[in-house]
Amino acid sequence: MESSVALFNHLKAGEPFFLLAGPNVIESEQHALKMAGHIKIVATKLGLPLVFKSSFDKANRTSSKSFRGLGMEEGLKILEKVKMTHGLPVITDVHESWQCEVVGKVADIIQIPAFLCRQTDLLVAAAKTGRIINIKKGQMCAATVMENSAEKIRLAGNPNVMVCERGTMHGYNDLVFDPRNLEWLREANCPVVADITHSLQQPAGRKLEGGGVASGGLRELIPCIARTAVGAGVDGIFMEVHDDPLSAPVDGPTQWPLRHLEELLEELIAIARVSKGKKPFKIDLSPYKE
């Protein structure tokens, strides 16, 4: 718990924001180590607190034929290697309660997927690891739901919780990023993170040759969403980054190219430093007098 508290305080103190970044899924040890190394160089140069992100299993893929990952045992070994090699904390997601204790022995932050943000047993099991918990807001949920989800973590004895905006369903195959949620999520009384890549998914919106569908996305709008988020004063940015997005086995259409990571982050830092988004605007409604 002491290490989690220290990391939590370090992230909260990050100026102008902290960064959770990495490829969507662990593809191999070599790839994970390479990506972690490159992203660390950029984050260190820019002075951003960094947590390396990658998943060992994508349990909610659109198709059962899609690549899910290397599995928990192999994936955690690779994340442990990332920690040892690069000295980085890591974040990964869980999907079932029984996974939490094992994952908590490696992951510094346990992520609750958006579809599971209200699952009490999962939230409590994750909380009991003592690790920082990042809860993604469900695509079908109002921001106010996250206040209850965060409270479930605290009532289980863990004050180290964050909530994350990742888009809201708009029709059947599209998400919208509603910046109002970034303000409303503050009601959860914890750091607010913006997922600037998943928020631009188009779930099951891409037809495949030979039949079937997969998730599409609007990668070209990632800078737009990111600028909005830092302007609103989010505490953290979550983004998936890949060195070859067109060949990424998972969520290729919404992974940001590694070659443009530094360029985008430099712009976001500049915007965040001039914004007053972290502080509420005091509105005076008294009659205006000349």
N, C-alpha and C positions, 0 to 999 in steps of 0.2 A: 504493500500500500504506500510506503514512503516513496518508492521510486515513481509510482503513478502520480502521487501528489506533486512531486518535483517536476515531472514532465508536464503535468496539467498546468502548473503555474508558469512554467517556461513558455508554453504555447500561448497562454492568455496574455503574457507580457510581450508577445511578438508584435513588432511594429514594422509596417502598418498592418500586417496580417501574418498568420502562419500558413504553411503549405502542406497538404496531404496529396502526394503525387506518385504515379507509377503506372505501369501497364495494367490493363484490366485484369488479366489472369496470368498466373505464373506459367510460362511456356517451357522454360528449362532453367537450370541453375546458371548456365552461362549468360542467358539473356537477362535474367533478373539481376545478376551482379553487374552486368554492363549498364543496364538502365539506371540502377541505383547509383552507380559511380558517376554517370553523366549528370543526373539530376542533382546530386549532391554538389557537384562543382558549380552548377548554376546557382543553386540556393545559397551556398556559402558566399559566392561572389556578391550576391545581392543582399546578404544579411537576413535571409528569411529562415525561421525555424522550420525544419523539414521532418516529415514522417513519411517513410516509403510505403506505398500502397500496392498490394497485389493480392489476388484471390487464389486460394487453392482449389476451390470448387465453385462453379457457377450453376447452382442447383435450379435456377428458374429460367434456363434457356428456352427460347421460343420452340425449338425442335429437339426431340430426343436424339437426333442424329448429330447435333452440334457439339463441338468441343467444349467440355466442362472444366478441364483443368487436370492437374496431376494427382489430385486427391489430398486428403488431409495429412497423412503421414509424410509423404514426399514433399508436399508444399511447405509444411512447417520446418522441415530440415533445411530447405532452401532459404526460407525467411530467417532462420537462425544463422545461416551462413552470411546473409546480407548484413545482419546486425554485427557479426564478428568481424567481417571484412571491412565494412564502411563505417562502423560505429554509429549506425542510424537506428532510431526507433522504428517499429513497423506497425502497420494497421492491416487487418484482414477481417473478412466477414464470417459469421456463423449462420447456420440455418436451423439447427436443432439444439435443444437444451443440452444434450449429452456432450456436444462438442465443446462447450464453453470452458470447462475445466482444463481440458487438454490444450486448447488454443491459448488460453490465458497464461500458460507456462512459457509461451514464446512471444505472442503479440503484446505490444505495449498499449494498443488501442484495439478494442473489439468493436466491430461495426455490425449494427443491426440493419439488414436490408429493408428497403422501403415497404415491400409487401408484408413484412413481419413486424412493423413498428408498434403494433398494439398487442402482440403476443406476450401476455404477462409471464408465463413460465419461462420463455426465452429471455425476456428482459431481466427477470430476477436471477436466473442462472448466470447470465453475463455479469450482472452487478456483483454477484458474490465472488467473482474472481479477484475483485479489487482493482481491476484494470480500468482505464478510461473507457467509457462507452460512447460511441458516436451513433446516434439513432437517425436514420434517414426518414424524412417525412414521406408517408405513403402517397403515391400518385393520386389516390382517391380521397385523401384526407384534407381537412382544413388545418391550417396552422395551429389552431387552438388545441387540436388533439395532442400535439407534441408536449404540451404542458403536463398532461396526464402521464404520457410515456416517460418523460424525464422524472416525474415524481415517483414512478414505480422503481426507478433505479435508486433514488435517494432513500425511499422507504425500505429498500433491501440493504441499506447500510453503506451505500457508495455515493459520495457527493460528486464524483468526477464524471460528469456527463456533458455531452455536447449534442446539439440537434442540427440537422442538415437539410436544407432545401434542395430538392432534385427534380422539380417540375410537377405539374398537375395535369391529369388527363384532360384532353380537349377533344371530344369525339372519340373515335375508336383507335386511331393510329397516329396520334399526335400528342405532344405535351406542350404546355405553355409555361414560361417562367414568369411568375407573378411577383414583382419586386415588393409588393405590399407584404408578402409573407416574411420577408427578411426583417421587417419591423415587428410583425405579429409574433414571430418565433421568439422574440426577446421575452415574451411573457413566460417562457419556460425558465427564466432566470439562470441562464447558462450561456456559454459561447455559441454563436450562430455561425454555421459553415454553409457556404454556397457550393453546390456541385455544378460546376459550369460546363461539364461535358454530358453527363447523363440527362441533364435538363433539356438537351436538344435531341434526345432519342425520338424515333418514330416507331413505337413498338409494333412488331409484326407488320411493318409498313413497306417492306421490300420484298417483291416477288423474286423467287429464285428460278433459274433455268431448270427445267425438268420438273417443276412443281414445288409447292411449298412456299413458305414465307420466312423472313428473318427480320430483325430490327434494322431499320435504316436510321438516318440521322442527318443533322444539318451542321456539319463541322464548321462551315464558313461563318456561322453565327456565334461561335464560341467567344470571340473577342467582344462582341456586342453584349452578351450576357455577362461576361466577366467584368466589363467596364461598369455595367449597371450595379453589379454586386459590390464591388469595392467602393463605388460612389455612395452606396447605401450604408457603408461602414461595417461590413461583415468582419467577423473575427478571424475566419479562416477560409481558404480556398481549397476545394477538393477538385482535382482534375486528373484524368487519365491521359497518359503520355506514351507515345510509341515511336520507335525509331523507323518503323516501316508500316504506317497505318493501313495501307492498302492490302497488306499481307497479314494483318492481325487476325488471329483466329476467333476473337470475340470483340464485338462492338467496335469494329474498325471505323465505321462512319462517324463515330463521336470521340475518337482518340486524337489528341492534339499532337502534331508532328514535333518530335524532339528538337529538330533543327530550329524551330521557331519558339521554343520555350523561353529562352532568355529575353528575346525581343518582346514577347507578350508580357512577361512578368515585369520588365522594366517600365512598360507603359502603365500597368496596373498599380505599381508602387507609386508612380508619379501622381496618378489620379487619387489614390487613397490618401496621400500626404496632404493634398489640398482640400479634400472633402471634410466636412464636419458631420459625416453620416453616423459616427459612433455616439453622437450626443443628440438628444431629442430637441427639436426646434420648439422654442417657447413662443406660443401664439398668443398674442394679446388681443382679446375680443372687445375691449372697452371702446366706446365711441371715439372716433378719431377727432382730434381738435386741432384747428389751425394754429 
